[in-house]
Amino acid sequence: MNNSNYKSVPVIASVIGGKSRKSMYLTSITSLDGKRIYRDAWVPTSWNTTTNTQWQYNGKNVYISKYYKFDQPYSVLLTASGAVDIHGRILEIPNLVPVKTQQRVTIAWEFESQSLHEFPISRTSDAMLIEKWSLNDISLIKSRLIDNRVVDFVQITERHIIYVPTWVFRNFNEIYVKHEPIDELMTNDDSPITIIENTSIDSIQMSLFPDTNSDVYGHQEL
């Protein structure tokens, strides 16, 4: 799954906009399958990429996938790597120079679901664009009594899939990983004694530890 035109890692998150419009804040970040949880993070909304696919010859633009004679006795093909002969070897052409160009890339994201997430007002910053009212003029700021004190939250009602650039995702901090239980395969050796013994052991364990949860989770210290 990759709906971006750049290398990315998709995550699901609740989004808080940035006042500068140059970045946005992701909170309650999970992997698509929900098994991994990441620490909140800022991500850029757009960035520049540099390419060298345009060329100039004697100060004039020339274009890849076209044939030019340049200073050669015959026409040669111009590629993204430069001019090549009929054998595909790069030719040294005087005055043929690459032109660096910058392309603006915008982060890709899409709606995932309606899901309520509450973000503490105490964790907001001046750089965040906090939406205080819904489109129906309903306040998104809610208060709750926690430990005998009033705590204010901003409600975020939508979840989105964000295609985080790989160079940004490398700095994400994973704080939780859920491991699925591994089913042990019982070897069928055609021995009824072995099956009976295993069944008996399981019964004894269940009677001794009735509240045991078989799910195994791995935790990473914060």
N, C-alpha and C positions, 0 to 999 in steps of 0.2 A: 504494500500500500504506500504510494508516494504520489501525492497530488501537487508536488512542487517542481519547479524547473531548476532546482539546485539540490545538492546533497543534504539530506535532512533526516532527523529522527522524529517521528510523530509522537506527541504526548497529549493527554487530556488534562485540561486545567480550567480554572475560573480566572477571568481576566479583569485586571484593573488598568485603565488607560493611563498614559503618561501625559502631563501637561505640555511637554515639548513636542509630542507626537512622534518623537524619534525612537521611543522605546515603550514597552508595556510590561506590566508586572503580572507574573503568573503565580497563582497560589493554589494550594491543594492539587499539586501536580502528580499524575500517575501515568504509568505506561498504559498502552491501549487495552491490555488484558487485566489491568488493575493489580498486578502482582508486585509492582515496584512503585514506591513513593519517593518523590524527590523534594528537596528543600525548595522553598519559594525562590524565585529568581526573576531578574529583569532580563528581557531579551530585546534586541533591536527590531524595529518595525521595517527598516530598510537599510541597505548598505551598498557600497560601491564594489564592483568587481573590475579587474583590469584584464584586458585581452590584447593580443598582438596579432589579430587576424586581418588587419588592414595594412595595405602597403602603398608606398609612394615610389615612383621612379622619376628622377630628375625633377622632383617637387610636384609631380602630378599624381593623382590617385590612380591606382591600378587595382584590379579586382581578381580575387581568387576564382579558380575554376575556368579562367579564360587563358587563351594563348597570346603571348607577346613575343616579338622578335628581340627586343632589348638590343644588346650588342652582339647577339649570336648570329651565325650564318643561317639559322633556321628558327622557326617559332618554338617556344617552350611553354610548358604549362606552369601557371602560377598557383601554388597551393598555400595553405595556411602556414606551412613551414618554409616557404620560399619557392623560387623557380626550380623546376626539376627537368632532367632530360628524359628521353624515351625509356630509360632504364630505371627511372625513379630516383636518380641521384641528385642531391642538392647542388645547385650551381652557384658559384660566386659571381654575382652580377653587380658591377660597380654602380653606385647611385640608387640601388634598390634597397630601401630601408623600411623596416616595420614601423607602424604608427600605433602608439599605445592609445587605446580608447578606454573610457570608463563607462560601465553600464550600471544603472541603478536597479537593484533587485529589491522587491517588496516581499515581506514574509507572507507565507500562505497559511490560511487558517479557515476553518469551516465549523458550522454549528454541529454540536454532538447531541445535546439533550437539554431538557428543562430540569434543572436540579439546583436546589437551594444550598448555598454556601454562605456562612456568616464570617465576616472578617472584622476583627476587633479594631475599633477606631483608634485605640492607643498604638496600634502598629502602623498606622498610615503615616505618610510623609508629605512634605510640601510638593514633592515631584509627582505625586499621584493625582489623577483626575477622579475624584470621588463623586459618583452619581448619587445624589441624595433623594431624587424623586423618580418614580417610574413614569412611563408614558401616560398612565391613567391618573397622574398626580397623587399617587400613593407614596407615602414616605418609606424610603428604603433604610432608614436609620431606626433600629430597634434597641430597646433597653431591656436588660434582664438583671435580676438580683442574684449575684454570685458571691458566696462567702460574705454575706452581709454588706455588700457594696454594689452599687449600680454600675454595670458595664454596658457600654454602647457598642453596637455592631452595625456594619453596613451589609445589607443583604445583596448577594450576587446570585441571580436566578438562572443563569445559563452556563453551560459547560461547552467548551470548544476543543476541537482537535487543532493543535498548533504544530506546524512543521518546523521544528527548531533546527537551524543550520548546524551541521555537524561540528563546526569550529566553535560554536557557542555551547552545544550540548556537552562537549568535553569538560566543561567547567561545572556541570550540574553535580550536585551532591546527593547521592542516594542514601536515604535514611531508613528504608525498610524494604525487605524482600520476603515475600511469602513463598514457602516451599511446599509443593504438593506432596502428600504421602506417597511413598513408593510401594506399589503392590508387589509382594513377594510371590513368585511363581512356585507352586507346589509340584515337585517332580513326581510324575506318575510312574512308580516302579512296580505297579501291580501288586503291591504288598498291602493288604487290608490292615495289618498291624500298624504300619507307619501312619496311615490315615487316622486310625483310631487314636493312636498316641498323640498326634498333633491336635486332634479335636479335643481330647481330654485336657491337654495343656492349655488350650485356648479357654476352655470352660473354667478351669481353675483360676486362671489369670483374671477373667471377667468377674468371678465371685470375690476375689481378693481386692481388686481395684475397679469397682463399678463405675467410678467417676473419671476414669482415665480417658483423656482425649487423644485420639490417634493422630491428629493433625500436628505436624512439626513445623515450627516457624523459626526462621533465622532472624536475628535482630542485629542491627549495627548501632553502636552507641552514638548518641548525638554529640 
